[in-house]
Each structure stands twice: as structure tokens, then as C-alpha cells.
Amino acid sequence: MDDIDKKISNLIQKNGRLSSAEIAVAVGVSVSTANERVRRLTSSGIVKDWRAVLNPKNVGASLCALIMVDVNYEGEAETTETLSTFKEIQEIHHISGAHSYLIKIRVADTDALQNFLSEKVKPLKGVTGTESFIVLDTVKETTEVLIS
């Protein structure tokens, strides 16, 4: 990745709807060069996906919760595979420390959180415990990656 690729990557992280012409002007290359570089960044896997970012409150998922999940080693792969299928879960992180995994979910309200935990997470064979944190306010949330 050269400096132009880094500039393009930063631009499209902030606004994936930029046209090739807008990218070209911003980084000082031709439109065809900008277009080809974006294609190459995508085909090489640097650009992982293209999507819209929705406002959770406007689509009925206004409660964000972070859940620490404790998992037995036996059954861990099956548990994480199943967790990965739940649409409520936005992120799953294998972490160090007292807990096994940190998951981030978005649901409608505390009743939905309770149902999610009692009907989907806790019944999983490998889950030995959970600890939940309800997010009161989000100061910063991004998918942008710092490119150095």
C-alpha cells in the first residue's frame, strides 16, 4: 500500500459513496487510476465490505449492551459458531482476563436483552456465565481503522 492507496482508503472509510472523480481530485490522480486503485483495494481484501451504516434507534435497536461471556474450553468452537449466527450480535471478541468473550449486541429494550440472554446465550452448552453492561450513551463508535 503506497501513500495514494492510504489516502484513498481513508477517504472511502469516511464516505463510501464518493465517486471515482471525487476520489481522483482529492488524491491527485486520474479518474481511471482512482477507479482501478479502489478495485485493487477491494480485490486484495484491504476493503473488506461496502455497506450502509444505519441509525440503531431508527430501526428499533436502541439498546446497546456489552456482554462478557464465560465459555468452557470443551464446546468453545461450537458455542462461538452458534453465537456468530445471532443477528442481535454485532461483535464477538475473544479476550484475555477473567472472561472468555466480549460481545456487543443491539436490541429494542431491556426485555429484549433479557430474552436474548435467557433464550439464546445461556442455554448454549459451552456457556458457564455472563455479565452484562448496558450502554447509557455512546460517545464514539466507528468502523474506521487508523492507517499508518
N, C-alpha and C positions, 0 to 999 in steps of 0.2 A: 504494500500500500504506500503510494507516494503522497506528497503533500496535497495534490489535487484530489486524489481519492479521499483523503481525510476531510478536506473541505466539503466535498460532495456528500460524504457520509454524515457530517454534522448538519448540513443543510436539510437533507431528506429525513433525518431523525426529528428535526423540529417541524417540518412540514412536508409530508409525503405526497402532497398534491402539487408540488412545484413542477412546472413544465420543464422540458429539456432546454428550452430557450431561456427560462429564468435561471436555471442552474448554470448554463453556459455563461451568461452575463456575470453572475455572481463569482464564478471562479476564473473567468477569463479564457475560456476555450470556445471552440465552435459548437454549434448545436449537435452536430453528428458525433463529435468527440464526447460531449456530455452524455448523450444518449447511450453511446457504446460503453462508457465507463459505468453508468448506472446498471446496464445489462450485465457487465462483468462483475460488479459488486454483488449483484443478485445471484448470478450463476455460481460464483465462488463460495457462496454461503455467508459472506460478510453481512449482506442484507438478508435477514432471516425470514421476514414476512412483511406483507403490506396489509394494513387494516385500519379501520376507523376506531377511535377511542371514544367510547360512549360515556355519558354522564350517568353514573350509577343511580343517583337519586331520581332521574327522569325515566328510568326503566324499571323501577320497583325493587332496587337492590341497595337501599340507602344505609343498611347496617354493614359496617366492615368489622371483622373480628380476626384477631391473630390467635391461633390455637397451637399450643405446644402438645405434641402427640408422642407418647411413650410407646415403643414397639419392642416386642421380643425379637431376638435375632432369628429364631425359628419362625417362619411365616412373614418375615420382613418384606421380602420381594413381592409376595402375593398381596400384602397389605398396601404397599406403595403403588402397586399396579392398579388395585381397586380404587384407592384414593384418587389416582390420576384420572379416573373416569367421571368423577363427580363434577358437574357443571358449576356448582357453587364455589369450588376451589379455584382460585386464580394462581396461586403459587404454592409450591411444595419445596421446602429446603431441608436437606439432611444437615444437621447442625452438630457442633460439639457442645459439651456441657452436660447438664443434668437431664435434658430431654433429647429425644431422638430426632424429631422433625418439627419444623415450624411451618404451619400452613396459613395462608391468607384466604379468607372467604368473604363473599358479599352475598347477603340475603336481605329479605324485606325488613325483618324486625327481630326482637329477642325471641319471640315464639318460634320463628323460622330457624333461628340459631339453635334453640333447644331441640327442635325436631331433627335438625341436621345431625347434631351430636348423638342424640339417643337412638335415631333410626338408621343412621348411615355409618358414623365413625365408631362409636363404642361397641357395636356388635361385631366388628371385624375381629377375627380370630387372633391376630397378632397385636392388637391394641391393648395395652395394660393400663393406660391412664391418659387423661387430657387436662390441660389447664388453658382457660380461655381469657382473652383480653379484648374488651370491646373498645373500638376506636371512637373517641369522642369528637375529634376534629383532625383532619389531615392537613398538615402544613405544606408538605411537598410530596408529590407522587409522580414518578416519571418512569419511562422505559428507556430514556436516553442513556447511552454509555459514553463515558469520558474517553475520548480518543487522544492518545498522546503521541 
